[in-house]
Amino acid sequence: QVQLVESGGGLVQAGGSLRLSCAASGIMFSMHTMGWYRQAPGKQRELVATITSGGSTNYADSVKGRVTISRDNANHMVYLQMNSLKAEDTAVYYCYARRAVAYWGQGTQVTVSS
């Protein structure tokens, strides 16, 4: 059974930082592209960042320079370090794993107060 379990969300003031974590199980982790998406109220789910099995990263323009995605293949973890947070970063953040099939976590709420 595939599980992606996010943690690390919460309430933070604008300009602050958060580090999201995602623990993956039930997949060949090192062979999957991992990523983070987010969905704000009333908006579609959107890409935040992805990291391939080879370590190549991709970021949404809205977070470039403020966010870093990383992975720990030994421990089946993926992280999202978010700095200089803005009110518009408020959303539910979802962990994502993809190889032939895409899997999603349940999400963790990030709220940035202005």
PyRosetta script that sets phi, psi and omega in degrees:
from pyrosetta import init, pose_from_sequence

init()
pose = pose_from_sequence("QVQLVESGGGLVQAGGSLRLSCAASGIMFSMHTMGWYRQAPGKQRELVATITSGGSTNYADSVKGRVTISRDNANHMVYLQMNSLKAEDTAVYYCYARRAVAYWGQGTQVTVSS")
pose.set_psi(1, 128.2)
pose.set_omega(1, -179.4)
pose.set_phi(2, -82.2)
pose.set_psi(2, 132.7)
pose.set_omega(2, 174.9)
pose.set_phi(3, -134.9)
pose.set_psi(3, 133.5)
pose.set_omega(3, 171.5)
pose.set_phi(4, -123.7)
pose.set_psi(4, 115.9)
pose.set_omega(4, -174.5)
pose.set_phi(5, -119.5)
pose.set_psi(5, 114.4)
pose.set_omega(5, -178.8)
pose.set_phi(6, -88.6)
pose.set_psi(6, 152.3)
pose.set_omega(6, 173.8)
pose.set_phi(7, -154.0)
pose.set_psi(7, 165.5)
pose.set_omega(7, 174.9)
pose.set_phi(8, 104.0)
pose.set_psi(8, -5.3)
pose.set_omega(8, 177.9)
pose.set_phi(9, -71.9)
pose.set_psi(9, 172.8)
pose.set_omega(9, 178.9)
pose.set_phi(10, 161.9)
pose.set_psi(10, -165.2)
pose.set_omega(10, -179.7)
pose.set_phi(11, -103.1)
pose.set_psi(11, 130.1)
pose.set_omega(11, -179.1)
pose.set_phi(12, -142.4)
pose.set_psi(12, 150.7)
pose.set_omega(12, 177.1)
pose.set_phi(13, -78.3)
pose.set_psi(13, 153.6)
pose.set_omega(13, 176.5)
pose.set_phi(14, -55.8)
pose.set_psi(14, 137.6)
pose.set_omega(14, -176.1)
pose.set_phi(15, 92.3)
pose.set_psi(15, -10.7)
pose.set_omega(15, -179.4)
pose.set_phi(16, -83.9)
pose.set_psi(16, -174.0)
pose.set_omega(16, -176.6)
pose.set_phi(17, -131.0)
pose.set_psi(17, 153.2)
pose.set_omega(17, 172.1)
pose.set_phi(18, -143.5)
pose.set_psi(18, 151.1)
pose.set_omega(18, 173.2)
pose.set_phi(19, -122.7)
pose.set_psi(19, 115.7)
pose.set_omega(19, 176.9)
pose.set_phi(20, -91.4)
pose.set_psi(20, 144.5)
pose.set_omega(20, 177.4)
pose.set_phi(21, -125.0)
pose.set_psi(21, 149.9)
pose.set_omega(21, 176.0)
pose.set_phi(22, -136.4)
pose.set_psi(22, 121.4)
pose.set_omega(22, 177.2)
pose.set_phi(23, -100.0)
pose.set_psi(23, 123.0)
pose.set_omega(23, -177.3)
pose.set_phi(24, -108.0)
pose.set_psi(24, 142.7)
pose.set_omega(24, 174.3)
pose.set_phi(25, -146.6)
pose.set_psi(25, 156.3)
pose.set_omega(25, 177.6)
pose.set_phi(26, 83.9)
pose.set_psi(26, 6.6)
pose.set_omega(26, 177.9)
pose.set_phi(27, -131.4)
pose.set_psi(27, 160.0)
pose.set_omega(27, 171.7)
pose.set_phi(28, -79.2)
pose.set_psi(28, 84.4)
pose.set_omega(28, -166.3)
pose.set_phi(29, -53.0)
pose.set_psi(29, -47.0)
pose.set_omega(29, -172.7)
pose.set_phi(30, -64.7)
pose.set_psi(30, -15.8)
pose.set_omega(30, -177.0)
pose.set_phi(31, -98.4)
pose.set_psi(31, -1.4)
pose.set_omega(31, -177.3)
pose.set_phi(32, -100.3)
pose.set_psi(32, 142.4)
pose.set_omega(32, 162.7)
pose.set_phi(33, -72.1)
pose.set_psi(33, 131.7)
pose.set_omega(33, 178.6)
pose.set_phi(34, -114.8)
pose.set_psi(34, 155.5)
pose.set_omega(34, -179.1)
pose.set_phi(35, -165.2)
pose.set_psi(35, 177.0)
pose.set_omega(35, 175.6)
pose.set_phi(36, -128.9)
pose.set_psi(36, 133.3)
pose.set_omega(36, 171.6)
pose.set_phi(37, -121.4)
pose.set_psi(37, 165.8)
pose.set_omega(37, 176.9)
pose.set_phi(38, -142.7)
pose.set_psi(38, 155.2)
pose.set_omega(38, 177.8)
pose.set_phi(39, -139.2)
pose.set_psi(39, 117.7)
pose.set_omega(39, 176.5)
pose.set_phi(40, -90.8)
pose.set_psi(40, 157.2)
pose.set_omega(40, 179.9)
pose.set_phi(41, -54.7)
pose.set_psi(41, 128.9)
pose.set_omega(41, 177.3)
pose.set_phi(42, 77.6)
pose.set_psi(42, 5.2)
pose.set_omega(42, -178.4)
pose.set_phi(43, -122.2)
pose.set_psi(43, 163.4)
pose.set_omega(43, 177.4)
pose.set_phi(44, -77.4)
pose.set_psi(44, 156.2)
pose.set_omega(44, 175.0)
pose.set_phi(45, -65.7)
pose.set_psi(45, 137.3)
pose.set_omega(45, -176.9)
pose.set_phi(46, -134.2)
pose.set_psi(46, 152.3)
pose.set_omega(46, 178.3)
pose.set_phi(47, -66.2)
pose.set_psi(47, 138.1)
pose.set_omega(47, 169.2)
pose.set_phi(48, -106.0)
pose.set_psi(48, -57.0)
pose.set_omega(48, -178.0)
pose.set_phi(49, -161.7)
pose.set_psi(49, 150.6)
pose.set_omega(49, 173.7)
pose.set_phi(50, -134.0)
pose.set_psi(50, 157.6)
pose.set_omega(50, 175.3)
pose.set_phi(51, -139.8)
pose.set_psi(51, 126.9)
pose.set_omega(51, -177.0)
pose.set_phi(52, -80.1)
pose.set_psi(52, 174.3)
pose.set_omega(52, 177.2)
pose.set_phi(53, -62.1)
pose.set_psi(53, -26.3)
pose.set_omega(53, 178.8)
pose.set_phi(54, -88.4)
pose.set_psi(54, -2.6)
pose.set_omega(54, 177.3)
pose.set_phi(55, 95.5)
pose.set_psi(55, 2.7)
pose.set_omega(55, 176.9)
pose.set_phi(56, -73.2)
pose.set_psi(56, 138.3)
pose.set_omega(56, -175.9)
pose.set_phi(57, -115.4)
pose.set_psi(57, 155.7)
pose.set_omega(57, 177.2)
pose.set_phi(58, -143.2)
pose.set_psi(58, 137.2)
pose.set_omega(58, -176.9)
pose.set_phi(59, -129.0)
pose.set_psi(59, 147.0)
pose.set_omega(59, 170.1)
pose.set_phi(60, -66.6)
pose.set_psi(60, 146.2)
pose.set_omega(60, -179.6)
pose.set_phi(61, -57.8)
pose.set_psi(61, -32.9)
pose.set_omega(61, -175.4)
pose.set_phi(62, -68.6)
pose.set_psi(62, -16.9)
pose.set_omega(62, -177.5)
pose.set_phi(63, -119.0)
pose.set_psi(63, -4.6)
pose.set_omega(63, -178.1)
pose.set_phi(64, -56.5)
pose.set_psi(64, 134.4)
pose.set_omega(64, -179.8)
pose.set_phi(65, 87.7)
pose.set_psi(65, -11.7)
pose.set_omega(65, -178.7)
pose.set_phi(66, -117.0)
pose.set_psi(66, -16.8)
pose.set_omega(66, -171.2)
pose.set_phi(67, -127.8)
pose.set_psi(67, 141.9)
pose.set_omega(67, 176.1)
pose.set_phi(68, -132.4)
pose.set_psi(68, 126.6)
pose.set_omega(68, 175.2)
pose.set_phi(69, -100.9)
pose.set_psi(69, 142.8)
pose.set_omega(69, 178.5)
pose.set_phi(70, -148.3)
pose.set_psi(70, 163.2)
pose.set_omega(70, -179.6)
pose.set_phi(71, -138.8)
pose.set_psi(71, 151.1)
pose.set_omega(71, 176.8)
pose.set_phi(72, -123.6)
pose.set_psi(72, 97.1)
pose.set_omega(72, -175.3)
pose.set_phi(73, -66.6)
pose.set_psi(73, -30.9)
pose.set_omega(73, -178.8)
pose.set_phi(74, -65.3)
pose.set_psi(74, -34.2)
pose.set_omega(74, -176.3)
pose.set_phi(75, -109.7)
pose.set_psi(75, 6.7)
pose.set_omega(75, 176.5)
pose.set_phi(76, 58.4)
pose.set_psi(76, 45.6)
pose.set_omega(76, -178.2)
pose.set_phi(77, -123.2)
pose.set_psi(77, 147.1)
pose.set_omega(77, 169.9)
pose.set_phi(78, -130.7)
pose.set_psi(78, 142.4)
pose.set_omega(78, -173.9)
pose.set_phi(79, -124.7)
pose.set_psi(79, 154.4)
pose.set_omega(79, 173.1)
pose.set_phi(80, -134.0)
pose.set_psi(80, 107.1)
pose.set_omega(80, 176.2)
pose.set_phi(81, -90.6)
pose.set_psi(81, 120.7)
pose.set_omega(81, -177.6)
pose.set_phi(82, -118.8)
pose.set_psi(82, 123.5)
pose.set_omega(82, 179.8)
pose.set_phi(83, -119.2)
pose.set_psi(83, 165.6)
pose.set_omega(83, 177.9)
pose.set_phi(84, 48.5)
pose.set_psi(84, 48.8)
pose.set_omega(84, -175.2)
pose.set_phi(85, -65.2)
pose.set_psi(85, 145.6)
pose.set_omega(85, -179.5)
pose.set_phi(86, -119.2)
pose.set_psi(86, 161.3)
pose.set_omega(86, 178.4)
pose.set_phi(87, -57.2)
pose.set_psi(87, -35.2)
pose.set_omega(87, -178.9)
pose.set_phi(88, -72.5)
pose.set_psi(88, -4.9)
pose.set_omega(88, 172.9)
pose.set_phi(89, -82.9)
pose.set_psi(89, -6.9)
pose.set_omega(89, 178.7)
pose.set_phi(90, -61.2)
pose.set_psi(90, 123.7)
pose.set_omega(90, -176.8)
pose.set_phi(91, -177.3)
pose.set_psi(91, 170.8)
pose.set_omega(91, 165.5)
pose.set_phi(92, -88.4)
pose.set_psi(92, 128.1)
pose.set_omega(92, -177.5)
pose.set_phi(93, -104.0)
pose.set_psi(93, 129.2)
pose.set_omega(93, -175.5)
pose.set_phi(94, -115.5)
pose.set_psi(94, 134.7)
pose.set_omega(94, 172.1)
pose.set_phi(95, -81.8)
pose.set_psi(95, 147.8)
pose.set_omega(95, -170.7)
pose.set_phi(96, -140.9)
pose.set_psi(96, 138.4)
pose.set_omega(96, 174.9)
pose.set_phi(97, -133.1)
pose.set_psi(97, 136.0)
pose.set_omega(97, -178.4)
pose.set_phi(98, -145.0)
pose.set_psi(98, 133.4)
pose.set_omega(98, 165.3)
pose.set_phi(99, -134.2)
pose.set_psi(99, -96.3)
pose.set_omega(99, 171.7)
pose.set_phi(100, -84.0)
pose.set_psi(100, -28.5)
pose.set_omega(100, -177.9)
pose.set_phi(101, -125.5)
pose.set_psi(101, 147.9)
pose.set_omega(101, 177.6)
pose.set_phi(102, -99.0)
pose.set_psi(102, 139.7)
pose.set_omega(102, 176.7)
pose.set_phi(103, -125.2)
pose.set_psi(103, 150.9)
pose.set_omega(103, -178.1)
pose.set_phi(104, -130.7)
pose.set_psi(104, 146.6)
pose.set_omega(104, 169.8)
pose.set_phi(105, -83.8)
pose.set_psi(105, -177.9)
pose.set_omega(105, -178.0)
pose.set_phi(106, -84.6)
pose.set_psi(106, -17.1)
pose.set_omega(106, 176.5)
pose.set_phi(107, 100.1)
pose.set_psi(107, 153.8)
pose.set_omega(107, 175.0)
pose.set_phi(108, -136.3)
pose.set_psi(108, 135.3)
pose.set_omega(108, -175.0)
pose.set_phi(109, -80.7)
pose.set_psi(109, 131.9)
pose.set_omega(109, 171.3)
pose.set_phi(110, -119.0)
pose.set_psi(110, 123.7)
pose.set_omega(110, 179.1)
pose.set_phi(111, -124.1)
pose.set_psi(111, 124.2)
pose.set_omega(111, -179.8)
pose.set_phi(112, -111.9)
pose.set_psi(112, 118.1)
pose.set_omega(112, -179.2)
pose.set_phi(113, -91.7)
pose.set_psi(113, 138.3)
pose.set_omega(113, -177.7)
pose.set_phi(114, -97.3)
pose.dump_pdb("model.pdb")
